[in-house]
Amino acid sequence: MSSYFANVPQAPADGILKLSVLSRADTNGTKVDLGVGAYRDDSGKPWVLPVVRKAEQQLAADPQANHEYLGVGGLPALTQGAQKLIFGAGSEAIKQQRVYSIQTISGTGANMVAAVFLKQFKQPADAAVYISKPTWGNHRSIFETAGHVVREYRYCNYTTLGLDIQGMLDDLRAAPRGQIILLHACAHNPTGIDPTAEQWQQIADVMQERSHFPLFDCAYQGFATGDVARDAYAIRLFVSRGFELLVAQSFAKNMGLYGERTGCLHAVTALAAVLPQVSSQLNRLSRATISTAPAYGAKIAGTVLQDAELYEEWLGSMEMMSRRIKKMRDLLRDKLVALGTPGSWDHVSQQIGMFSFTGLSKQKVDRLREEYHLYMTDDGRISVAGLNSGNIDYVAKAIDAVVRSD
C-alpha cells in the first residue's frame, strides 16, 4: 500500500531534546543533568520566582479576569514593558515612535517571525543570514526553514575558549554588503563568551561600514550579569549608532516562564513614517501563524513589568540567580584546579550566563554520560545552573577522570 507521505525523509534528531530523553530515562542515583537550559536552585529543583507567584495571585484574585483573545499585537502591558526593558525607559527611538513590538511565542517564535519577515522584505533580496560558529542549535533550523541561505562567522577561539574577535571582524568585513547578522545580545549560547564593550564598538563599526543588518537574539537579559542595562548594552549601542534592527526577546529564563512561551519581537526603524508599514506586516505574519498570542504568561510578565514593587523584586531575583551561577562557575574551576586536572580551566569562570563551553571532546562527553551518568551536549556545553553544592564534587571528579584517561 502506498502512502502520500512516503517521500518524507526522517528528520535528524534534535540534540538537546534527545539528551533530555536520555537523561529522563536514566534512573541511576548519581545522575547529573547539565544539558537542560533551565535554572535550578541549589537543591537541583525548578524555582518559581516569588514575583511570578505574586503576579499569579493578583491575576487569580481579579474579578475582571477572563480568557478572551488578546489583540494581534499581544498584551500592551507586556509589549510596552518589554520595550522599555530592552531599549531603556528614556530611549529616543521609543520617544520618536520608531519602535514596534509584537508579542511572540517566546524567543523561538520571535526568531521565526523575524526570519519570515526578513525573507519577504530583506534588502538586498539575496542577502544571507550569518550566524556565529557555534550558535544555539535551533538558529540554523529556524532560518533555513524560512528559506534563507545560512552562513557562519567565526566566534569561538577553540584553543583559548574565548572570543575570536579578529576572526569575527574579518568575516563580517569579508561578507557581501547588506547581509543579515544574527548577534547574541548577552550570555552567548552555547559558549558563554561575550564581547567586551570595546569589542561591541568594533563590531558595530564593521557592520556600519558594510551596511549589514543586525538581528539580536536576547534570551538572558538581567539573567546574565544581574544587571538589565548592562545585558542590553549591545542593543542600545546599535540603536544609538543609528542602526535599523530587529530584536528577539524571551522571558523564559529571566522570569522562569519556560512553558508559558512568553516573548516579543521588536523592530526599530530609522523613520517613524515607515513604522506603520512594518507593524502591519508583522501583525499579518503573526495572524497567519498563531492568530493571537497566549495570554497567561503575558499577563504574568506584564504585571511584573508594570508594577514598580514587583519589578524591583524581580531585579533582585535575577541578581541572585546570576550570583549563584557565577558561584558555581568559580567552584567548578577551583575544584578542577585543586584536583590538578590537566589543562587550564579559567575559561569556566571567564564565560558568562547559563552555559559554559568546557572544551571537552565528544568522546569525553560520551564517556561522562556512559560511565558517570553526567549529561551534557555533544559539543561539551554544560548548563551551569545544573550544578549545586550536592553534585559539584562528583562532577569535578568525573571530568578529572575522563580528562586524565588520555
C-alpha positions in Angstrom: 0.0 0.0 0.0 1.4 3.4 -1.0 1.5 6.5 1.2 1.2 10.1 0.5 4.0 10.7 3.0 6.4 8.0 1.5 8.8 10.7 0.3 9.1 12.5 3.6 12.6 11.8 5.0 13.4 11.2 8.6 14.4 14.4 10.2 17.7 14.4 12.2 17.1 14.2 16.0 17.4 17.4 17.9 20.5 17.2 20.1 19.0 18.9 23.2 15.7 17.1 23.0 17.5 13.7 22.5 19.7 14.4 25.5 16.6 15.2 27.7 15.0 11.9 26.7 18.2 10.0 27.6 18.6 11.8 30.9 14.9 11.3 32.0 15.3 7.6 31.2 18.4 7.2 33.4 17.4 6.1 36.9 20.9 6.0 38.3 21.1 7.8 41.6 24.3 9.6 40.7 22.8 11.1 37.5 23.5 14.8 36.9 21.7 16.6 34.1 23.8 19.5 32.8 22.0 19.7 29.5 18.7 21.3 30.3 18.7 25.1 29.7 16.7 26.0 32.8 17.5 27.5 36.1 17.7 25.2 39.1 18.1 26.1 42.8 20.8 24.7 45.0 18.8 21.5 45.6 18.5 20.9 41.9 14.8 21.8 41.7 12.9 24.2 39.4 12.5 27.6 41.1 9.4 29.7 40.6 10.3 33.3 41.2 8.4 34.8 44.1 7.3 37.8 41.9 5.7 35.3 39.5 3.8 33.7 42.4 2.6 37.1 43.4 1.6 38.1 39.9 -0.4 34.8 39.6 -2.2 35.5 42.9 -3.1 39.0 41.6 -4.5 37.6 38.4 -6.4 34.9 40.2 -8.0 37.4 42.6 -9.0 39.9 39.8 -12.8 39.7 39.4 -12.5 41.2 35.9 -10.1 38.5 34.7 -11.1 36.5 31.6 -9.8 34.3 28.9 -10.6 36.4 25.9 -8.3 36.7 22.9 -5.6 39.2 23.0 -5.2 41.7 20.2 -3.0 40.6 17.2 -0.1 42.6 18.6 -0.3 40.9 22.0 -0.8 42.3 25.5 0.2 46.0 25.7 1.3 45.7 29.3 3.9 43.1 28.1 5.0 44.7 24.9 5.3 48.2 26.3 7.2 47.0 29.4 9.4 44.8 27.2 10.3 47.8 25.0 11.5 49.8 28.0 13.4 46.8 29.3 15.3 46.3 26.1 15.9 49.8 24.9 15.7 51.8 28.2 12.9 53.9 29.6 14.5 57.0 28.2 15.1 55.6 24.7 15.0 58.2 22.0 13.8 55.6 19.5 10.7 54.9 21.7 10.1 58.6 22.2 10.3 59.2 18.4 7.9 56.3 17.8 10.4 54.3 15.8 9.9 51.1 17.7 7.2 48.5 17.2 6.9 45.5 19.5 4.7 42.4 18.9 4.2 39.5 21.3 5.5 36.1 20.2 5.8 32.5 21.2 8.9 33.2 23.4 12.3 33.8 21.7 11.9 30.9 19.3 8.7 32.4 17.9 10.3 35.9 17.8 13.2 34.4 15.7 10.8 32.7 13.4 8.6 35.8 12.8 11.8 37.7 12.1 13.0 35.1 9.8 9.8 35.0 7.7 9.6 38.8 7.7 13.2 39.2 6.5 12.7 36.5 3.8 9.9 38.6 2.3 11.4 42.1 2.8 15.2 41.9 3.1 17.4 44.3 1.1 19.1 43.0 -1.0 16.8 40.2 -1.7 19.6 37.6 -1.9 21.1 38.5 1.5 22.2 35.6 3.6 21.8 35.2 7.3 25.1 34.9 9.1 25.2 33.0 12.5 28.0 32.7 14.9 30.1 29.5 14.9 28.9 27.9 17.1 25.4 29.2 18.0 22.1 28.0 19.6 21.2 24.7 17.8 17.8 26.0 16.7 19.1 29.1 14.9 20.1 27.4 11.7 16.9 25.4 11.6 14.7 28.4 12.0 16.3 30.5 9.3 16.7 27.6 6.8 13.1 26.6 7.4 12.1 30.2 6.5 14.0 29.8 3.2 17.2 31.8 4.0 20.7 30.8 3.0 22.6 30.5 6.3 26.4 31.1 6.6 28.7 31.4 9.6 31.1 33.9 11.0 33.9 32.9 13.3 33.2 33.4 17.0 34.8 31.0 19.4 38.6 30.5 19.6 38.6 26.8 20.2 42.1 26.9 21.6 41.6 29.6 24.3 37.8 29.1 24.5 37.5 32.9 24.4 36.2 35.2 21.7 37.9 35.1 18.3 37.2 38.8 17.8 39.7 39.2 14.9 38.2 36.2 13.0 34.7 37.6 13.6 35.6 41.1 12.4 37.4 39.7 9.3 34.4 37.5 8.4 31.9 40.4 8.8 34.2 42.6 6.7 34.5 39.9 4.0 30.8 39.3 3.7 29.0 40.9 0.8 27.4 44.2 1.7 24.0 44.2 3.3 23.9 40.8 4.9 21.8 39.9 8.0 24.0 39.3 11.0 22.5 37.3 13.9 24.0 38.5 17.2 23.6 37.3 20.8 22.9 40.3 22.9 24.4 38.7 26.1 25.2 35.3 27.5 26.1 33.7 24.2 24.6 30.3 23.8 26.3 27.8 23.8 29.7 29.3 24.7 29.0 31.8 27.4 31.6 34.1 25.6 30.5 37.7 25.2 32.3 40.6 23.5 33.5 43.5 25.7 32.0 46.9 25.4 35.1 47.9 23.3 34.6 44.8 21.1 31.0 45.6 20.5 32.1 49.0 19.3 34.4 47.3 16.8 31.6 45.0 15.7 29.3 48.0 15.2 32.0 49.8 13.2 32.4 47.0 10.7 28.7 46.4 10.4 28.1 50.0 9.7 31.0 50.0 7.1 29.4 47.0 5.3 25.8 48.1 5.7 24.9 44.8 7.5 21.5 44.4 9.2 21.6 43.4 12.9 19.2 40.8 14.3 19.7 40.4 18.0 18.6 37.4 20.0 18.2 38.3 23.6 17.2 35.4 25.8 19.0 36.2 29.0 18.7 39.9 29.8 19.2 40.5 33.5 19.9 36.8 34.0 23.4 37.0 32.5 25.0 39.6 34.8 22.2 40.5 37.1 22.0 44.0 35.5 19.4 44.6 32.8 21.1 47.7 31.4 24.5 46.0 31.2 23.0 43.0 29.4 21.2 45.3 26.9 24.4 47.3 26.2 25.0 46.0 22.7 21.4 46.6 21.6 21.3 50.1 23.0 24.7 50.8 21.4 23.5 49.8 17.9 20.3 51.8 18.3 22.3 54.9 19.4 24.5 54.4 16.3 21.5 54.7 14.0 21.1 51.1 13.0 17.7 49.8 12.0 17.3 46.3 13.6 15.2 43.5 15.0 15.4 42.1 18.5 14.0 38.7 19.5 13.3 38.7 23.2 12.4 35.9 25.6 11.1 35.8 29.2 11.6 32.1 29.6 14.9 32.3 31.5 14.7 35.7 33.3 11.2 35.1 34.6 11.2 31.4 34.7 8.3 31.3 32.3 9.6 28.4 30.3 6.4 26.6 29.5 4.3 29.8 29.1 6.3 30.8 25.9 6.3 34.5 26.5 8.4 36.8 24.3 8.4 39.7 22.0 9.9 40.8 18.6 10.9 44.4 18.4 11.6 46.4 15.2 13.5 49.7 15.2 13.2 51.8 12.1 15.2 54.9 11.1 12.0 56.8 10.2 8.8 56.9 12.2 6.9 57.2 8.9 7.7 53.6 7.9 6.7 52.0 11.2 3.0 51.6 10.3 4.1 49.5 7.2 6.4 47.4 9.3 3.9 46.8 12.1 1.2 45.9 9.6 3.4 43.2 8.1 4.5 41.8 11.4 0.9 41.7 12.5 -0.1 39.9 9.3 2.6 37.3 9.8 1.6 36.7 13.4 -2.1 36.5 12.5 -1.2 33.9 9.8 0.8 31.7 12.2 -0.7 31.9 15.7 -3.7 34.2 15.2 -3.2 35.8 18.7 -0.5 35.2 21.3 -1.2 33.3 24.5 -2.4 35.4 27.4 -1.4 33.8 30.7 2.3 34.2 30.6 1.9 37.6 29.0 -0.3 38.7 31.9 2.3 37.5 34.5 5.2 39.2 32.8 3.2 42.3 32.1 2.1 42.5 35.7 5.7 42.3 36.9 7.0 44.8 34.3 4.3 47.4 35.1 4.2 47.1 38.9 7.1 49.1 40.4 7.4 47.0 43.6 7.2 43.7 41.8 9.7 44.9 39.2 12.3 45.8 41.8 11.8 42.5 43.5 12.3 40.8 40.1 15.6 42.6 39.5 16.7 41.3 42.9 15.8 37.7 41.9 17.7 37.9 38.7 20.8 39.3 40.5 20.5 36.3 43.0 20.2 33.8 40.1 23.2 35.3 38.3 25.2 35.3 41.5 24.5 31.7 42.2 25.5 30.7 38.7 28.8 32.7 39.0 29.5 31.0 42.3 29.1 27.6 40.7 31.4 28.6 37.8 34.1 29.6 40.3 33.6 26.5 42.4 33.9 24.1 39.4 37.1 25.9 38.3 38.6 25.8 41.8 37.8 22.1 42.3 39.3 21.2 38.9 42.4 23.2 39.7 42.6 21.6 43.2 42.4 18.1 41.6 45.2 19.1 39.3 43.0 18.3 36.2 45.2 18.7 33.1 44.7 21.9 31.1 43.6 25.4 32.0 40.0 25.9 33.4 40.0 29.6 33.7 37.5 29.8 30.9 34.8 28.3 33.1 34.9 31.4 35.3 35.5 33.9 32.5 32.5 32.9 30.4 29.1 34.2 31.4 25.5 33.3 31.7 23.7 29.9 32.0 26.1 27.9 29.8 29.8 27.1 29.8 31.7 25.7 26.8 34.0 23.3 28.6 36.2 22.3 25.7 35.6 18.6 26.3 35.5 16.4 23.2 32.6 14.4 22.1 34.5 11.2 23.1 34.9 12.6 26.6 31.2 13.7 26.7 30.1 10.2 25.7 32.3 8.7 28.5 30.9 11.1 31.1 27.3 10.0 30.1 28.0 6.3 29.8 30.3 5.8 32.9 29.3 8.6 35.2 25.7 9.4 34.2 26.7 13.0 33.7 24.7 14.6 30.8 25.9 17.5 28.6 25.6 18.3 24.9 27.9 16.6 22.4 29.9 19.9 22.0 30.8 19.9 25.7 28.4 22.7 26.7 27.1 22.5 30.2 24.3 24.3 32.0 26.0 25.8 35.0 22.6 26.2 36.6 22.5 22.4 36.9 25.5 22.5 39.3 24.8 22.7 43.0 26.6 22.1 46.3 25.4 18.5 46.3 26.8 17.4 43.0 29.7 19.7 42.1 32.4 17.5 43.8 31.1 14.5 41.8 31.0 16.5 38.5 34.6 17.8 39.0 35.9 14.3 39.8 34.1 12.8 36.8 35.6 15.4 34.5 39.0 15.0 36.0 38.8 11.2 35.5 37.9 11.4 31.8 40.5 14.2 31.1 43.2 12.1 32.7 42.3 9.0 30.7 44.0 10.2 27.5 
